Amino acid sequence: AVNEHHEFLKSFAGTWKTSVKFWMDPNGKPEESEGTNEARLIMGGRFVEQVFNGTAMGQPFEGRGIIGYDNMKKEYTSIWFDNMATGIMTGSGQYNPDSKILAAEGSMSCPLTNETKRWYRDVATFTDADHYTYETYMKGKDGQEYKAMSIAYSKVQP
């Protein structure tokens, strides 16, 4: 059944302008780009579907994502896939309504490191109804966690 956890998914819905920073190297300068994200509720509000368009490494970038809440596992779950790789990122985590943070962990096939189960952690922080940030953390060759990506979302229309 659709419940308050699915209600939270509405926070992602809308047309968003994005500002992306991506770090290939933990100590390097980030690559910066702009993009758009179209997100809509699907399956009777059980999931939100995201369609992302922008640039990455000087090439057109296109990604798709699905976020939902699994009533049985009692956790938010997500998948992501894009035109830079052939794998599907999968993750799961919890939303804290007090901090307005959705925090999750997962794994992915990483074309940069050739790992088939590269760990990642992501944090979506909602500032208000029209702004949120999405940050991804990974581990470097030294095993230390670093920020690999940060995306600032600004709502253009609901």
C-alpha positions, 0 to 999 in steps of 0.5 A, a space after each residue: 500500500 502507498 503510505 507516508 514513505 511514498 508521500 516523501 517521493 513527491 519531493 523529487 518530482 518536477 523539472 530541475 536545473 542541475 549543477 554537477 561537480 564530479 571528482 575523478 581524483 579525490 585530490 583533483 579539481 572537479 569537472 563541472 557541468 550543467 544539466 536537467 532532471 525531469 522526475 515524475 511519480 509512476 505506478 500510482 505514486 509507488 516510485 519516482 522516475 528520473 530522466 537526467 540530461 547533461 554532459 560528462 567528460 565533454 560528452 552528452 550524458 543521459 541517465 535514468 533512475 527509479 526510487 521507491 520505498 519497499 514496504 517489506 524491507 522498510 527501506 528506500 531502494 533505487 536503481 540508476 543507469 546511464 550512457 557512460 557504463 553498462 551496469 546498473 547501480 543499486 542502493 538502499 537506505 533510510 530517510 530522516 524527516 528531521 534532517 530531511 536527508 535520504 542516506 543510502 549505500 549500494 554497489 555498481 560496476 565502475 568503468 573507471 576502476 573495473 570493479 564489478 561491485 564498487 561500493 558507494 554511499 549517497 546523501 540527498 539533502 532537502 533544503 526546501 521544496 525547490 532545492 536539494 543536493 545529491 552527493 556520492 561518496 566512494 573509496 579511493 585506492 587507499 581505501 579512504 572515503 571521498 566525495 566523488 560527485 555533488 549535484 545541486 538541484 533547483 526546481 524550475 517547475 513542479 
